[in-house]
């Protein structure tokens, strides 16, 4: 009895995106095979379960060998062992550094330390993200934080250069999203209180973008030899000078006139804002008293409560 066997030999590393995602999500080889079977891969490929198991194991071994390169994405582009087209390299990096916003929301403002890593089992249970995926995402956050914490220049640009993450808009996590995580980890803003639970990761990330653009050392003094993620103490001291805007009636009226002129026709709550300008202005100025480290950490909590 004889049988024919077709063999194809090539040096291009084959990457199955479906299997890659299953590996990233923390599924074992057996779980990945079961999911591929339910997806109808045998019917589409016309193969056997044994071949499917072998193919899945082979992909998993490849991903495990690639992982050390994914920890420093420029190395993936420079290496010659794996012949991977540039578009596939970009896909590998983008998906490896993609994260679940529900998981990132749990970590915002926390120190990326061993103590926090011990809580990943509880976070996994709350978010529904597998523990293996939680560990990968946590390690990615920590790796990015360590790589850029002492660098000068815009956080997002530094992250993009070191980890080759895409700019927005993009369906996966961008360097701006990682910049927000690093900014919150560095400043240790309180985000876990019950009154703040309605705010999403996207809400906090948008705030981080504006704060990095207008509050940080890099924004206020680009020439200074300080990391971009730091909020200068001198800036926090200057915020106290804003009290004059509510203490002096003439200045309050002028401030109201300028703000209303700038926002008229641009926001849906304009009438409410205009009618309540004085208490809103007073509350914002009081929140701006960020003299001590604890005041800075409670910034978002004060915004909601006041």
N, C-alpha and C positions, 0 to 999 in steps of 0.2 A: 504493500500500500504506500503510495506516495502522496505528498501534499505540496502545494505551491505556497511559497512565502515571499511576499514583496518586502524589500528592505529599502529604506531611504536614509541616507547618511548626509548630515549637514552640520554646520557649526553654529547655527543660530539657536539661541536658547528660546524654547517655546514657553510662552506664558499663557495659561488659561485664566482669564479674568475671574470667572466664576469660582474656580478652585482657590485663587488668590484671596478673594473676599471671604471665603469660608475659613481659610487659614487665619486671616486678620481678625475674624469674629471669634476666634478661639475654639473652633470645632476640632475634634480629634479626626484622625484619618477615617475611622469607622463612621463617625457622624457625617463627615463630608461625603463619603460613599453613599450613605443612606439618602442624603438630601439629593445627590445627583441622580440616584435611581428614581426617586419620586419625581424628579424633573423630567424624566423621560429620555435620559441621555443614551440608554441602550438602544432604544428604537431609532434615535437620530443617527447614532454612530454605527449601528449594526455590529456591536461587539458583545463580549461576555462580561459577566460580573468579575471574573478573575482579572481580566485585562483592565477593567475600570479600577479595581483596587490597586493594581500595580501602577497605573497611570497617576492615581491620586497620591500614592506614597512617593512616587518620583517627583511630582510637583512639590510636595511638602519638603522633601530633602533640598530641592533647589531653593525654595523660599528661605529655609533655615540658613543656607550658605550665603544667600544674598543679604540677610538681615544685618550682618556686621557692616556691610557697605551702605545700607540704608540709614545707619546711625550717623553717617557723614556723607550725604548725597553726592557732593562733588567727586568723592572717590568712586562712586558707581559710574560716573561719566568717564573717568580716567582709566579705569581698569580694563584689562584685555582678556580676562579669563572667560567672562560671559559676554557673548556677542548678542547684544540686545539693541534693537533700533531705538533712536532717540525718543520717539513717541511712546514706546513701551517703557523706557526708563522714566519718563515723566509720569506715566500712569502709576508705576510702582511707587515712586516717591510720594505723589499726591495722595494715593490711597493709604499708604503706610502712616502718613501724618494726619490723615482725616480723623476727626473725633466727633463723638456724640455730644451735642450741646447740653443734653440733660446731665451727662457726666461732668462736663466742664463747669456747668453751673454749680455743682456740688463742691468743686475745688476752688472756685473764685475766692481770692483773698486769703486762702490758707497757705501755710508754709509748705513747700514741696519737699518734705523731709520723710524720714523713715516712719515717724509717728503718724503722719497722714497716710502713708502707704499701708499701715496696719489697718486702717479703716476701710480699705477698698472692698472687703467682703460685704460690709453694710451698705456701701454706696452701690455696689453691684445689685444687691437685693432691692434697693429703692428704685433704681433706674431701669432695671431689666437688662443692663449691659453685662455680658459674660465677664467673669472675673479675669480671664486671660486677656480679653480686650481692654478691660479697665487697667490692668498692669501695663500693657503696651502704651496706652494713651498717657498714663501717669508718667511713665519713663520718658516718653517723648516730650511732655511738658517740662520735666526736670532737665532733660538734655538741652533743650532750647534755652531755658532759663540760665543754666550754667554757662552756655556758650556766649551769651550776649550781655550778661549782667554788668560787665566792666567795660563794654565797648562804648565809644563815643558815636554820636550820630543817631538818626531816627531808628527806633527799635524795629519797625516793620522792614526797613531797608536792610538792616543788618541780618535779620532773620531770613529774608529772601535770598541774600547772597550766600549765607552759610548752609541753608537747607533747601534752596531752590523751590520754595513754595509759590504757588501762583498768586497773582493779584486778583482782586475782585473785579467784576462778578465772576464767581466760579462755583460750581455745585459742590465742591469739597472745601475743606478748611483752608483759609488763606493765611498769608503771612500777617495780615492785619488782625485776624482772629488770635493768632499766637501772641502777637504784640500785646493784645488786651489781657491775655492770661498772665504774661510776664509782668505787665504793669501792675496788675492787681496783686500778684504774688509779692512783688517788690514793695508795694505801698501798704499791704496788709489791710485793705479796706474791709470793714465788717459787711458781709452780705448774707449771713446765715440766719439772722433773726427772723422770727415769724412774720413781722410786718413787711419784710422785704421779699417774702417767698413768691409773691405774684410777679415779680420782675424776672424776666428771662435772661439767658446768657446774651441774647442779642441786644437787650436793653442796656446791660452793663457794658457790653463791647462798644456800643455806640457812644456811651459816656466816656469810656476810656480813650476812644479816638479823639474826642474833643479836648479832653484833659491833656493828652499827650501833645496835641497841636498848640495849646494855649498856656498850659501850666508848667510844663517840665523844663528842666535845665536846657535841653536842646532847643526848645522853642523860644525861651526867653534870652538865652545867652549861648548861641551856637558855637562861639569861639572858646567857651569855657571847657576845661579838661575834665568834664564830669559825665557820667553815664546819662543817656537821654531819658531814662525812666525815672529819674529822681525829681521830686518837686522841691525846689529851693526853699529854704527857710525864710530867706529874704522876701520871697513872693508871698508866703503865708503871712508874714508880718505886715506887708503892704495891704493885704486884704482888710486889715482892721481899720485902715484909713477910710474905708467905704462908709463908716458910720455917719459921716457928715451928710450923706445923701438922705438920711431919714431924720437927722437932728435939725437940719436947717430947712424951713418950709420953702424958701425960694428955690433952693437946690432940688428939693423933692419935686416941686412943680416942674422945674426945668427937665429933670430926669424923666418924669412921667411923659412930658411932651415929646422928648427925643425917642423914648422907647415906643410910644404909641405911633409915632410917625413911621418908625422903622418896621413895625409889625402890622400896621393897618392893611387888611386885605390878604394877609399872608398866613394867618392861623385861624382855625375854626372857633377858638374860644376867646377871640379878641374882645368881645363885649364884656365877658366875665372878667377878663384880665384888667380891662380899663376900669371897671367898677370897683375892683378890689385891689387896685394897684398899691395903695399905701400899706395894707397888712402884708401883701405878698412881698413888697420891697423890704419891709422891716424884717420879715422872716428870713429872706435870703441874706440880708446883711448880717443878721445874727448867726446864721449858719457859717458865714465867712470868718468867724472868729476861730481860726484853726491854730491856736497858739501851741498846743501840746500834741504829742504823738497820738494820744487817745482821741483828741478832737478830730484829727485827720482820719483815723480808723473809723470813726462814727459818722463820717460825712454823709453817706447815703441814708443812714438811719435818721439823722437830723433833718435831712431834706423831706423825708416822708412824714416825720412826726411834727415838724414845725410848719 
